[in-house]
């Protein structure tokens, strides 16, 4: 369950909310409301009888626990990286898995982690599109 922290109308006339992830082991992790839907879409495997959602969610929760504890220092672990040509954008990644589901995030000056977008990286264009989305959402947050 996530509690609303901040809500504002986005340029496409839909509301985007900044939500605190209210999970007992996480203290400083927030996400923008579209991220949950994007993550679910990225991990979807409609041809299977059982949904893969939980498997990927468990991995993400473990990554978020590491991120919550280490913040910017989490980049010492292979699944975290600072994106090139940026100062504020980071990625959670698992490139050695069948599906490289990525979550782009930022870390605020007061050490809050904000998940900006989630996507399945199949090509460089997926990555570029998601990076652009993350940059736009970051600008929106800072405005």
N, C-alpha and C positions, 0 to 999 in steps of 0.2 A: 504494500500500500504506500502510495506517495502522497505527501501533503503539499498543497499548493503554497508556493512562496511568492511567486511573481507572475502576473498575467498581463499580457498586453496584446493588442491586435497587431498582427503581422500584415505586411503589405498585400497579401492575397486574401484579405478579409477573413482569415481564420485566426483563432486565438492560439497563441503559443504560450505555454506555461513553463516556468522554471520550477521543477519539483525536486524536493529533497527525497532521496531514496531512504525511506524509513525502514531500514533493515538493521537488526540489532548489531551486527558487526561493523557496519559502515556509519561513519560520523560526518564526513565532509564530502560526500558524493551527491551531486545534483545532476539532473538531466533535463533537457528540453523535451517537452511532451511528444514531438514526432519521433524521438529516438526509439521508443519501445516498439512502435509499429514498423519502423525501418529495420530494426534488429530482427523482428519476427519474419519479415519478408526476406531478409538476407539468409536466414537459416532454413526457410521452408523447403520441404521435400515432399511435394504432393503425391508422388508415386508410392510412398511408403505408408504402411498401415499405421505405424506409431509416429507421432510427431517428434522431430528432432529438437524441438524448442527447448525442452528441459536439459538435454545434454549440453547444448551450447550455453544456456543460461547458467548452468552450474559452473562452467569454465569461466564465464564472464564474471560471476560473483567472486570466484577465487581471485581473478585478476583485479577486480575492484577492491578487494580486501588488501592486496599488496599495494595498490595505488593509494588507498586511504592511509596506510601506514607510512609509506615512503615518499609520497608526493612526487616532486621533481626528480628525486634520486631513484625512482623506480626504473629509469632508463638504463640502469645497470643490468636489468633483467632483459632477456632477449625478446620477450613479447611486447616490450614498450619501446617507443622511439620518439624523438623530437623530429618533426617533419623538416625537411630541408627547406631553406628559404623562408623560414618562419621563426618567430621567437616565442610564440604562444600556443602553437598547435602541436599536439602529440597524437600518437596512434597506439591502440592496442591491436596486436596482430598475431596470427598463428600461421605463418607462411608454409609450414611443413605439413599442414593438415589438408584434407581433400578440399575443403572450402575455406578460403582465406577471408573470414568475416572480420571486418575491421570496424573499430569504433574510434572516431576522432574526438578528442577532448581538449580542454584547456585547463590551466590551473591559475586561479586568480591570485592577486597580491596577498590576500589573506588566507591563501592555501586551501581554497575550496576547489574541488575537481568538478568540472561541468562537462557532461557528455553532450556533444554537439550534433553528431550524426553517426549512423551505423549503415554499413553497406557490405555487399559481397564483391570483393575485388576479383574480377575476371580479366580485366584489361587496364591499360594505363588510362583510358578514357573514363572508366568507372572511378578510378582514383582521383583524377583531375576534377570530375564533376562533384565528388564528395568533398574534396578540399575547398572548392568554390562555395559549396553549401555551408561548410563549417566556417569559412571566413565571413560570409554574409550573416550567419547566425551570431557570430562573435561581435560583429559590428552592431547588430541589433541589440545585443546584450549591453554593449558599452554605450549605447545612445541614451 
